[in-house]
Amino acid sequence: MTRSVTLVVDPTACRAHGLCAEMLPDVIRLDEWGYPILGPEPVAAGRERDVRAAVRACPTLALRLRRTDPSC
Amino acid sequence: MTTTAPDLRRDGVCAPRLLAGWFATGAPADRAAHAARYGPLPVADLRHRAGRAELTETVARAGLRGRGGGGFPTARKLIAVAAARGRPVVVANGCEGDPAGLKDRVLLEIAPHLVIDGIVLAAAAVRARDAVLCLGEGGLQVARIAGALAERSGTDPIDVRVTEVPHRYVASEESALARFLTRGDARPTMTPPRPAQRGVHGRPTLVDNVETLAHLALIARYGAEWYRGCGTAAAPGTTLVTIRGAVWKPGVYEVEYGMSLESVLDEAGGPAAPAGAVLVGGLGGAWLAPPFADVAFTPEDLRAAGAVGGGVAALAVLPRRACGVAETARVVRYLAAESARQCGPCMFGLPALADDMTDLAVGRGGPATLARLRQRLDVVPGRGACAHPDGAVAIVSSALRVFADDVERHVAGAPCSSAGLRPWLPVPGVGG
């Protein structure tokens, strides 16, 4: 079984560029001030590539992947 | 545990523990009075691994939980810090950032040695060599603690120093303290890692509230069974609580967990006017509606009744004739101003909540304002680095529930029954 990962945002680093919601409209929506709202669910199987691309694209490196495994 | 444990009960009620000296003498305890009351500091055993393990085990069996608001089991923190890589440091949190609370300041003022005992014991238990006691900048307690530390100079195995922290609501959050002590910036950081893993200068950092440490100093002396002799099985012991607002004798009291909320308020003479609600947990807490007789004063029971968190032990009684909508608007305006302005949902969300509440309070807000406010309350919580936005959401959400009739009248454009009355809650910089 592959390790599951979850998208998280460092709220202190996010500057509401909104790229993540553009790249992953089915995963991330923006609040009325332009900040991303992320669900707690692990990244769905088959979406890892898209998600990693969004993480790389974040201009402030606020979007991150965290291993869902709580022992980390 | 060589010292005789003090009486658990007197006249059927739990005897004060932390405030015992104050009730007996009416004066802050100097070192001699402290030693006469509580006996010597049992720190020698902590030089050995077995002694350290025994203290941690005793704290675990006592069921001590943090008194700073989180309610986290203290023993679990001790274990996490002791197990982390690197030489730990202890940070005692006496900042008391919530303006509704006074209990830490009172404790530091009247029983400074009990707090310092707890710091020394906790530090020895995790093999720390130094500890920092954080106090609000310019507070009266700074001189009291400096005097107490001077009295014990050279007698403790731990180096305890005092640091004054700027007054800011979020500055006493544990990651903010760790950042302040590392870089001078008292704003919360994203976690994990928590300070227990990587805190001050990257070291494992035990951040404990000063009252928690004072209880630990008594548990180390008298044991877990003594500690559990008051309170309930799930919430053992006593706790300090600040009681203010419309009560006859506002002040700081030591109460046994498990009393009814009504009996706790009676400690302060009871409501001085028919109570409309009580704010539980400080300005980032939640409103509870009467009756208070059926609610047990434990973190779990208060949560079940609508309160939040592990309980910043502050209660503020609002009389029925006051307006909960207007009071809440002032509080959320203050909380918005106290944002560290790091996280978008807090930086923009809290002023938006404050605007909506103000519009409702002054009769500018109709059903659309209320609908927008409810939607914002769903979106803001859980999205900051710290729980500050969650606290603002908690007080507003509970206000909409507890003061539903008032909200309805305001939405309908009826004049506010308490317009022009003096505000009840202690909100700095917004009057009162």
Interface residues (C-beta under 8 A of the other chain):
Chain A: D10 P11 T12 A13 C14 R15 A16 D31 E32 W33 G34 Y35 I37
Chain B: P188 T189 M190 Q342 C343 G344 P345 C346 F348 G349 A352 R376 V379 R383 G384 A385
